[in-house]
Amino acid sequence: MNLRLGATCLLFFGSLYQPTFRSVPVETLQETPSSHFKFKRGSSGRTMKNRGIEVSFSKFTSDDGISVERFVEDYKTAQAAKTALQDKCQHASKISRDGSRYDPSGKRIGRRVELLSLRDANQAPRTEVAWTDGPLLYILRSESRDHLLDFEEQVYPRTERDDRGAETRRLP
């Protein structure tokens, strides 16, 4: 009996409740930002660089049309990959960050740099992130630093020890 009375009261008083909604003009509605950009894989392939260096490449495009390119250069030795990274640093307009990259177990993989390359006056500067992992040199490149770093975070997640915030250095 008590159960029936309680249910009846709930139905009666519940029907008296009229929720009110505030209307918001469409112009002020904002989509909740996703924590990451979404990328779609485009073209990819392999080629040979001079001196027999094999390079694999892929191009990714975000939903808002920004491209990120990924290159993986396969050298004969880890030292050759380190030398190629050093050459890349010397040809950059600016080294924005210079630190280390670590594997998930905390072991140092190699040097990681963030570079800025200024191109022709009518072209946007290009950001590159590069690091070595044994005989491999990874290079990520885009005209948008935000897209590039987000792509790196999604594809190559950072570990606790990654030095992605190391000091900024300028080249002479």
TIVOPA-934039 format. One line per 2 residues: number of its first residue (from 1); their letters; for each residue y, x, z of N, C-alpha, C, O, CB. Coordinates in pm, whole numbers, padded with zeros to 5 digits. Atoms other than C-alpha are relative to their C-alpha. Glycine has a CB too. Layout:
% residues N
NUM> A> Y:X:Z:Y:X:Z:Y:X:Z:Y:X:Z:Y:X:Z | ...
//
This chain:
% residues 172
1> MN> -00118:00081:00000:00000:00000:00000:00126:00086:00000:00219:00060:-00076:-00001:-00092:00118 | -00117:-00088:-00005:00245:00277:00091:00021:00073:-00132:00134:00096:-00175:-00016:00101:00112
3> LR> -00008:-00070:00128:00164:00454:-00233:00063:-00090:-00106:00146:-00045:-00186:-00138:00047:-00045 | -00056:00094:00097:00242:00143:-00437:00148:-00024:00025:00227:-00029:-00069:-00077:-00132:00004
5> LG> -00139:00023:-00035:00567:00082:-00252:00085:00121:-00039:00194:00105:-00093:00014:-00031:00150 | -00073:-00122:00036:00676:00444:-00298:00017:00014:-00150:00124:00052:-00197:-00070:00121:00056
7> AT> -00006:-00008:00145:00595:00437:-00668:00095:-00103:-00056:00169:-00074:-00151:-00138:-00017:-00061 | -00089:00108:00047:00780:00106:-00714:00145:00039:00026:00231:00021:-00061:-00034:-00135:00072
9> CL> -00137:-00043:-00032:01092:00242:-00537:00044:00111:-00094:00158:00112:-00139:00009:00047:00146 | -00032:-00111:00090:01079:00558:-00749:00032:-00051:-00139:00127:-00006:-00202:-00115:00101:-00005
11> LF> -00026:00057:00133:01058:00356:-01070:00132:-00075:-00003:00208:-00062:-00098:-00114:-00092:-00041 | -00122:00079:-00003:01338:00122:-00966:00124:00089:00009:00215:00077:-00072:-00004:-00097:00116
13> FG> -00117:-00085:-00017:01581:00386:-00838:00010:00105:-00110:00120:00146:-00147:-00005:00067:00136 | -00001:-00095:00111:01479:00629:-01109:00061:-00059:-00124:00125:00012:-00202:-00140:00047:-00030
15> SL> -00057:00064:00119:01578:00375:-01373:00151:-00016:00013:00220:-00033:-00087:-00064:-00136:-00024 | -00145:00008:-00019:01926:00356:-01218:00070:00132:-00031:00191:00134:-00055:00031:-00043:00142
17> YQ> -00058:-00132:00024:01979:00730:-01272:00032:00014:-00148:-00057:00004:-00233:-00095:00112:00046 | -00043:-00020:00138:02179:00787:-01589:00051:00145:-00013:00160:00176:00034:00111:-00104:-00041
19> PT> -00047:-00138:00014:02200:01155:-01678:00123:00005:-00089:00135:-00072:-00185:-00110:00090:-00056 | -00118:-00018:00085:02531:01268:-01819:-00008:00136:-00065:-00048:00234:-00002:00132:-00016:00082
21> FR> 00001:-00125:00075:02561:01535:-02083:00141:00031:-00045:00213:-00057:-00092:-00096:-00006:-00121 | -00129:-00042:00051:02870:01732:-02164:-00019:00042:-00144:-00109:00120:-00174:00061:00116:00085
23> SV> 00010:-00044:00139:02922:01770:-02533:00087:00123:-00018:00198:00131:00037:00041:-00114:-00099 | -00071:-00125:00025:03030:02110:-02652:00026:00006:-00150:-00066:-00013:-00230:-00082:00125:00050
25> PV> -00027:-00011:00143:03207:02154:-02984:-00091:00105:-00066:-00121:00208:-00006:00147:00035:-00025 | 00093:-00089:00071:02980:02320:-03242:00057:00140:-00014:-00017:00239:-00009:-00033:-00057:-00138
27> ET> -00062:-00132:00019:03231:02603:-03291:-00023:00092:00120:-00026:00214:00105:00150:-00016:-00025 | 00014:-00084:-00118:03179:02722:-02933:-00144:00028:00038:-00170:00108:00127:00070:-00065:00116
29> LQ> 00140:-00029:-00030:02800:02714:-02933:-00036:00137:-00052:-00007:00170:-00166:-00093:-00108:-00061 | 00043:-00133:00041:02658:03063:-02944:-00149:00012:00020:-00203:-00030:00123:00074:00110:00077
31> ET> 00143:-00023:-00013:02302:03154:-03008:-00021:00108:00104:00051:00208:00106:-00065:00039:-00137 | 00030:-00102:-00099:02154:03346:-02720:-00045:00125:-00073:-00141:00121:-00149:-00108:-00049:00101
33> PS> 00037:-00119:00076:02140:03703:-02846:-00140:00050:00038:-00177:00053:00155:00102:00110:00024 | 00132:-00059:-00022:01794:03850:-02888:00023:00141:00054:00128:00201:00030:-00085:00002:-00132
35> SH> -00017:-00134:-00054:01737:04175:-02709:-00018:00107:-00108:00018:00223:-00087:-00099:00024:00114 | 00022:-00096:00108:01642:04340:-03041:00033:-00061:-00135:00026:-00183:-00154:-00144:00049:00001
37> FK> -00012:00042:00139:01724:04324:-03408:-00142:-00019:-00054:-00236:00043:-00005:00081:00104:-00086 | 00130:00018:00065:01437:04204:-03627:00003:00073:-00133:00097:00056:-00212:-00034:-00151:-00019
39> FK> 00008:-00081:00121:01331:04438:-03907:-00120:-00042:-00084:-00226:-00077:-00033:-00009:00150:00034 | 00109:00024:00094:01123:04376:-04216:-00022:00128:-00080:00073:00194:-00123:00031:-00121:-00095
41> RG> 00034:-00121:00074:00940:04658:-04388:00021:-00025:-00149:-00020:-00128:-00202:-00146:00044:00028 | -00021:00008:00144:01047:04721:-04745:-00087:00101:-00071:-00209:00102:-00056:00148:00023:-00034
43> SS> 00075:-00099:00078:00948:05004:-04972:-00050:00113:00089:00009:00143:00193:00088:00057:-00112 | 00054:-00115:-00072:00734:05293:-04854:-00084:00081:-00098:-00124:00032:-00203:-00084:-00044:00124
45> GR> 00081:-00084:00086:00543:05582:-05000:-00011:00141:00054:00026:00169:00168:00056:00004:-00140 | 00015:-00142:-00034:00466:05953:-04997:00046:00083:-00117:00035:00042:-00233:-00146:00035:00039
47> TM> -00041:-00093:00104:00603:06246:-05186:-00014:00142:00055:-00046:00161:00172:00145:-00028:-00048 | 00005:-00140:-00042:00608:06624:-05174:00141:00059:-00009:00212:00037:-00107:-00100:00083:-00087
49> KN> -00124:-00074:-00003:00911:06830:-05078:-00028:00140:-00053:-00143:00176:-00077:00062:00005:00143 | 00024:-00139:00041:00963:07186:-05189:-00085:00073:00104:-00087:00036:00221:00135:00075:-00021
51> RG> 00092:-00079:-00082:00717:07438:-05045:-00120:-00080:00050:-00180:-00045:00152:00074:00058:00119 | 00121:00075:-00033:00441:07177:-05032:00006:-00083:00126:-00099:-00113:00184:-00110:00093:00012
53> IE> -00015:00082:-00120:00581:06972:-04741:-00021:-00146:-00042:00050:-00197:-00128:00141:00020:00068 | 00026:00142:00029:00435:06619:-04749:00094:-00086:00082:00112:-00063:00201:-00148:-00037:00029
55> VS> -00094:00089:-00066:00684:06345:-04667:-00045:-00144:-00023:-00067:-00186:-00136:00145:00023:-00052 | 00021:00143:00014:00606:05982:-04596:00132:-00068:00035:00206:-00021:00123:-00119:-00052:00092
57> FS> -00128:00067:-00021:00895:05738:-04608:-00020:-00150:-00002:-00110:-00203:-00067:00103:00042:-00106 | -00001:00147:-00006:00963:05373:-04530:00143:-00045:00018:00224:00020:00084:-00090:-00054:00115
59> KF> -00132:00060:-00018:01269:05154:-04554:-00019:-00135:00065:-00105:-00214:00025:00075:-00013:-00137 | 00005:00125:-00074:01326:04866:-04313:00139:-00064:-00008:00240:00006:-00009:-00043:00023:00149
61> TS> -00128:00071:00006:01596:04599:-04333:00002:-00104:00111:-00093:-00179:00131:00020:-00067:-00140 | -00015:00097:-00110:01725:04395:-04041:00036:-00136:-00059:00073:-00147:-00176:00109:00046:00102
63> DD> -00035:00135:00044:01785:04021:-04061:00147:-00012:-00043:00182:-00098:-00123:-00028:-00100:00111 | -00141:00004:00040:02158:04093:-04090:00032:00099:-00112:00149:00127:-00138:00088:00029:00120
65> GI> -00019:-00079:00121:02106:04324:-04390:00021:00149:00018:00050:00218:-00080:00114:-00051:-00071 | -00020:-00143:-00024:02133:04670:-04228:-00133:00073:-00021:-00237:00030:00028:00055:00026:00144
67> SV> 00121:-00077:00030:01884:04930:-04353:-00020:00115:00098:00075:00178:00144:00007:00055:-00143 | 00041:-00117:-00078:01697:05187:-04147:-00110:00068:-00081:-00206:00003:-00124:-00049:-00038:00147
69> ER> 00101:-00076:00074:01500:05461:-04322:-00074:00090:00097:-00015:00146:00190:00065:00083:-00114 | 00082:-00088:-00083:01214:05652:-04164:-00071:00100:-00090:-00131:00063:-00191:-00103:-00082:00085
71> FV> 00069:-00107:00072:01083:05986:-04289:-00085:00077:00101:-00042:00101:00213:00101:00094:-00073 | 00085:-00086:-00083:00794:06186:-04146:-00041:00117:-00089:-00115:00100:-00186:-00127:-00077:00058
73> ED> 00030:-00121:00076:00774:06542:-04276:-00111:00076:00070:-00104:00102:00190:00128:00089:-00016 | 00119:-00065:-00056:00441:06719:-04226:00001:00148:-00040:-00028:00183:-00154:-00130:-00070:-00050
75> YK> -00007:-00144:00024:00482:07097:-04193:-00134:00066:00034:-00220:00006:00097:00114:00064:00082 | 00125:-00073:-00024:00208:07358:-04178:-00014:00041:00147:-00125:00051:00199:-00006:00123:-00089
77> TA> 00003:-00043:-00141:00305:07466:-03824:00109:-00072:00079:00205:-00125:00023:00017:00153:00011 | -00102:00057:-00088:00499:07338:-03525:00131:00079:-00011:00239:00022:-00006:-00049:-00003:00146
79> QA> -00120:-00083:00012:00739:07632:-03564:00078:-00034:-00126:00201:-00035:-00125:-00039:00149:00000 | -00069:00037:00125:00815:07532:-03924:00075:-00133:00018:00184:-00150:-00036:-00102:-00011:-00116
81> AK> -00069:00128:-00027:00900:07178:-03805:00124:00023:00086:00228:-00038:00063:-00097:-00100:00070 | -00116:-00032:-00085:01129:07321:-03534:00112:00064:-00082:00229:00033:-00061:-00042:00094:00114
83> TA> -00098:-00066:00086:01302:07539:-03794:00069:-00103:-00090:00190:-00096:-00109:-00066:00110:-00086 | -00058:00105:00084:01353:07237:-04023:00097:-00088:00079:00201:-00128:00027:-00111:-00087:-00062
85> LQ> -00089:00078:-00086:01506:07042:-03732:00128:00078:00028:00237:00021:00027:-00069:-00038:00132 | -00118:-00083:-00023:01739:07333:-03657:00089:00004:-00123:00212:-00002:-00111:-00042:00142:00040
87> DK> -00078:00003:00124:01846:07344:-04024:00074:-00132:-00015:00191:-00135:-00055:-00092:00023:-00122 | -00062:00133:00007:01915:06971:-04012:00120:-00006:00095:00224:-00063:00060:-00104:-00111:00035
89> CQ> -00111:-00003:-00097:02133:07024:-03703:00118:00081:-00053:00234:00041:-00036:-00047:00059:00134 | -00107:-00085:00052:02329:07302:-03873:00077:-00065:-00115:00194:-00034:-00137:-00057:00132:-00046
91> HA> -00066:00067:00112:02407:07080:-04174:00067:-00131:00040:00134:-00193:-00042:-00100:-00025:-00110 | -00061:00125:-00048:02517:06781:-03963:00148:00022:00031:00189:00134:00062:-00073:-00053:00125
93> SK> -00142:-00008:-00036:02884:06706:-03904:00017:00009:00151:00109:00074:00201:00076:-00122:-00054 | -00011:00003:-00145:02820:06646:-03534:-00138:-00025:00060:-00216:-00104:00007:00101:-00108:00046
95> IS> 00120:00030:-00079:02533:06658:-03285:00048:-00087:00116:00116:-00040:00207:-00073:00133:00052 | -00045:00093:-00104:02591:06350:-03070:-00080:00015:00128:-00024:00010:00238:-00011:-00144:-00050
97> RD> 00087:-00017:-00116:02294:06402:-02839:-00106:00103:-00034:-00153:00112:-00148:-00065:-00135:00042 | 00100:-00105:00018:02052:06688:-02791:-00084:00004:00126:-00034:00038:00234:00066:00140:-00030
99> GS> 00085:00005:-00118:01757:06653:-02558:-00146:00018:-00036:-00179:00091:-00130:00019:-00130:00075 | 00145:-00012:00021:01379:06616:-02543:-00062:-00137:-00016:-00006:-00238:00027:-00066:00077:00116
101> RY> 00081:00122:00015:01121:06357:-02634:-00131:00024:00075:-00187:00133:00068:-00025:-00035:-00152 | 00121:-00011:-00080:00820:06289:-02408:-00104:-00104:-00043:-00068:-00211:-00092:00032:-00016:00148
103> DP> 00106:00098:00030:00484:06119:-02463:-00016:-00091:00122:00042:-00065:00227:-00135:00072:-00035 | 00014:00095:-00112:00375:05826:-02242:-00051:00062:00130:-00026:00007:00238:-00092:-00109:-00041
105> SG> 00048:-00062:-00124:00204:06062:-01995:00103:00093:00063:00077:00152:00168:-00128:00078:-00029 | -00105:-00083:-00055:00530:06252:-01940:00002:00142:-00053:00084:00223:-00009:-00013:00005:00147
107> KR> 00003:-00134:00058:00441:06561:-02144:00108:00011:-00109:00122:-00077:-00193:-00141:00031:-00059 | -00106:-00021:00099:00728:06703:-02348:-00061:00017:-00138:-00148:00102:-00159:00087:00124:00037
109> IG> 00047:-00008:00138:00667:06647:-02719:00080:00103:-00078:00024:00188:-00147:00009:-00138:-00069 | -00086:-00092:00075:00964:06832:-02860:00146:-00036:00015:00182:-00122:00095:-00038:00001:-00146
111> RR> -00144:00020:-00001:01335:06842:-02920:00034:-00130:-00073:-00027:-00163:-00175:00074:00120:-00064 | -00052:00122:00063:01519:06517:-03004:00150:00012:-00011:00218:00046:00085:-00040:-00128:00081
113> VE> -00144:-00008:00023:01865:06510:-03159:00049:-00128:-00066:-00024:-00195:-00139:00035:00123:-00087 | -00069:00109:00068:02107:06242:-03265:00116:00064:-00075:00202:00128:-00015:00050:-00112:00101
115> LL> -00095:-00067:00086:02320:06355:-03558:00091:-00099:-00071:00053:-00214:-00095:-00072:00086:-00101 | -00093:00079:00081:02623:06221:-03743:00031:00081:-00124:00070:00197:-00115:00130:-00036:00079
117> SL> -00030:-00067:00127:02667:06307:-04109:00113:-00075:-00068:00099:-00193:-00102:-00126:00006:-00093 | -00112:00058:00073:03003:06243:-04270:-00023:00028:-00148:-00051:00141:-00188:00138:00058:00048
119> RD> 00026:-00016:00143:02966:06183:-04640:00131:-00015:-00075:00237:00017:-00020:-00104:-00104:-00051 | -00121:00019:00078:03215:06104:-04916:00098:-00092:00074:00058:-00171:00160:-00033:-00058:-00138
121> AN> -00104:00078:-00067:03544:05945:-04811:-00023:-00151:-00014:00015:-00227:00074:00136:00036:-00056 | 00020:00143:00020:03439:05607:-04955:-00137:-00048:00048:-00176:-00161:00018:00017:-00034:-00146
123> QA> 00129:00039:-00057:03099:05603:-04777:00007:00006:00152:00075:00091:00209:-00114:00091:-00054 | 00004:00003:-00146:03030:05516:-04416:-00078:00120:00053:-00171:00167:-00013:-00065:-00132:00051
125> PR> 00079:-00108:-00060:02910:05796:-04186:-00142:-00049:00027:-00165:-00169:00045:00066:00051:00131 | 00140:00034:-00020:02535:05803:-04135:-00048:00066:00129:-00022:00184:00154:-00087:00046:-00121
127> TE> 00060:-00051:-00123:02356:05842:-03802:-00146:00031:-00028:-00215:-00045:-00095:00014:-00101:00117 | 00140:-00037:00009:02024:06022:-03787:-00052:00035:00138:00018:00097:00219:-00020:00119:-00098
129> VA> 00070:-00043:-00120:01780:06060:-03502:-00121:00075:-00050:-00194:00026:-00136:-00041:-00122:00095 | 00113:-00082:00045:01524:06337:-03545:-00064:00067:00120:00002:00102:00218:00046:00106:-00104
131> WT> 00072:-00071:-00105:01256:06492:-03329:-00126:00061:-00059:-00176:00019:-00163:-00034:-00094:00118 | 00124:-00065:00041:00957:06718:-03358:-00114:-00046:00090:-00096:-00079:00207:00014:00155:00004
133> DG> 00123:00028:-00074:00602:06642:-03254:-00107:00087:-00064:-00172:00047:-00160:-00039:-00156:-00004 | 00091:-00096:00063:00388:06946:-03327:00053:00035:-00139:00170:00070:-00153:-00145:-00056:-00009
135> PL> -00045:-00035:00135:00402:07008:-03704:00074:-00113:-00072:00109:-00099:-00189:-00119:00042:-00082 | -00068:00114:00062:00568:06670:-03769:00147:-00004:00038:00183:00022:00153:-00068:-00131:00039
137> LY> -00142:00023:-00024:00941:06612:-03804:00029:-00145:-00035:00014:-00185:-00151:00091:00099:-00085 | -00034:00140:00020:01044:06248:-03760:00151:-00010:-00021:00229:00052:00051:-00045:-00087:00121
139> IL> -00141:00020:00028:01376:06139:-03908:00023:-00149:-00021:-00041:-00211:-00106:00046:00082:-00125 | -00043:00138:00016:01534:05795:-03868:00145:00006:-00043:00223:00085:00009:-00018:-00084:00132
141> RS> -00135:-00009:00055:01853:05724:-04064:00056:-00139:-00030:-00016:-00225:-00082:00001:00088:-00129 | -00066:00126:00029:02103:05437:-04089:00151:00018:00007:00201:00114:00065:-00046:-00110:00098
143> ES> -00145:00000:-00012:02471:05361:-04131:00045:-00068:00129:00162:-00059:00166:00063:-00070:-00119 | -00031:00067:-00126:02455:05159:-03807:-00075:00069:00114:-00198:00067:00120:-00036:-00151:-00007
145> RD> 00061:-00067:-00115:02394:05354:-03488:-00075:-00100:00087:-00185:-00071:00134:00106:00073:00083 | 00064:00101:-00084:02314:05035:-03295:-00136:-00043:-00058:-00235:-00052:00015:00091:-00123:00015
147> HL> 00125:00039:00064:02049:04928:-03547:-00103:00113:00008:-00221:00091:00035:00024:-00040:-00147 | 00089:-00116:00000:01904:05278:-03562:-00066:00020:00137:-00187:00037:00147:00076:00126:-00040
149> LD> 00054:-00021:-00134:01866:05316:-03186:-00090:-00115:00043:-00188:-00094:00114:00114:00019:00100 | 00085:00114:-00032:01723:04966:-03152:-00134:00011:-00074:-00239:-00018:-00017:00070:-00132:-00036
151> FE> 00123:-00021:00076:01470:05040:-03428:-00086:00106:00068:-00207:00088:00084:00032:00041:-00147 | 00074:-00106:-00067:01373:05363:-03253:-00066:-00053:00128:-00181:-00022:00156:00093:00118:00034
153> EQ> 00051:00054:-00126:01329:05177:-02924:-00121:-00092:-00024:-00216:-00091:00053:00111:-00077:00075 | 00110:00092:00031:01103:04916:-03086:-00124:00073:-00051:-00236:00040:-00012:00045:-00102:-00102
155> VY> 00113:-00066:00066:00887:05153:-03290:-00052:00118:00082:-00173:00143:00086:00041:00048:-00139 | 00036:-00117:-00081:00888:05460:-03062:00060:-00019:00140:00162:00043:00171:00051:00133:-00066
157> PR> -00059:00031:-00132:00947:05326:-02707:00022:00125:00084:-00057:00219:00082:-00090:-00097:00076 | -00033:-00114:-00086:01112:05562:-02465:-00087:00003:00123:-00141:-00099:00167:00148:-00004:00041
159> TE> 00070:-00016:-00127:00941:05698:-02161:00106:00027:00106:00224:00045:00074:-00106:00116:-00006 | -00095:-00023:-00109:01101:05751:-01821:00073:00133:-00014:00187:00146:00029:-00071:-00006:00134
161> RD> -00058:-00134:00004:01166:06118:-01898:00080:00028:-00126:00141:00134:-00136:-00107:00101:00013 | -00073:-00027:00125:01320:06080:-02247:00146:00031:00028:00209:-00030:00115:-00012:-00120:-00095
163> DR> -00138:-00048:-00013:01654:06254:-02280:00090:-00065:-00102:00164:00006:-00171:00005:00151:-00013 | -00082:00063:00104:01824:05996:-02499:00146:-00010:00040:00227:-00060:-00037:-00053:-00138:-00030
165> GA> -00138:00006:-00043:02141:06028:-02299:00057:00137:00030:00151:00149:00109:00012:-00087:00120 | -00045:-00136:-00029:02188:06406:-02300:00143:00021:-00049:00198:-00061:-00121:-00093:00103:-00065
167> ET> -00139:-00029:00029:02526:06566:-02338:00031:00004:-00150:-00057:00026:-00233:00039:00130:00063 | -00046:-00005:00138:02729:06552:-02658:00049:00139:-00032:00120:00201:00047:00112:-00103:-00026
169> RR> -00048:-00132:00044:02787:06872:-02851:00057:-00015:-00140:00005:-00090:-00222:-00116:00107:00002 | -00057:-00003:00135:03008:06932:-03153:-00034:00132:-00065:-00042:00237:-00001:00153:-00021:00003
171> LP> 00023:-00124:00076:02930:07180:-03422:00135:00063:-00032:00234:-00008:-00050:-00081:-00027:-00131 | -00129:-00066:00033:03198:07442:-03495:00042:-00031:-00142:00146:00015:-00187:-00010:00152:00019
//
